[in-house]
């Protein structure tokens, strides 16, 4: 049985996993490895022993990231940190709401893509009023004209009220910044005019 369930060696590239690209592949590999360990439960009985088995099923590059620990649990936590990236809820819902069917993409492929995006949205059972706020928050962020404000809000997961408050603060900050820049842009010409007219010599 252990030969049937024996997993392939984990050979993902950590440097290409920073954006969560390999999350699904790693999650699947970990499930197969856990099943394989279960077949060895009679002989591999300690966390240290499970770690010894684990290091035989990862590449040398990946081993470097777990070589500082000596237990299976600690090593798995490090691997999850390395490969599994939890997506921001706001950003995930934004991606789901604005994902459109691509050129050459069949209806079946499109719905599968939407279902995959939905898994990152952390949907849960909520009251009608809370569901309404979540929908309004998604529409509010997606409909903002200022891309910089929209990007900042997508980096956070807040209530509708706090999201609107953050947007107002950011909007005011951008208005103040633009006014400051316009004021400074006129400052040199004002100074030059004063020098040319001799105002500073009076």
Secondary structure, 3 states (H helix, E strand, C coil): CHHHHCCCCECCCHHHCCCCCCHHHHHHHHHHHHHHHHHCCCCCCCHHHHHHHHHHHECHHHHHHHCCCCCHHHHHHHHHHHHCCCCCHHHHHHHHHCCCCCCCCCHHHHHHHHHHHHCCCCCCCCCHHHHHHHHHHHHHHHHCCCHHHHHHHHCCCCCHHHHHHHHHHHHHHHHHHHHHHHHHHHHHHHHHHHHHHCHHHC
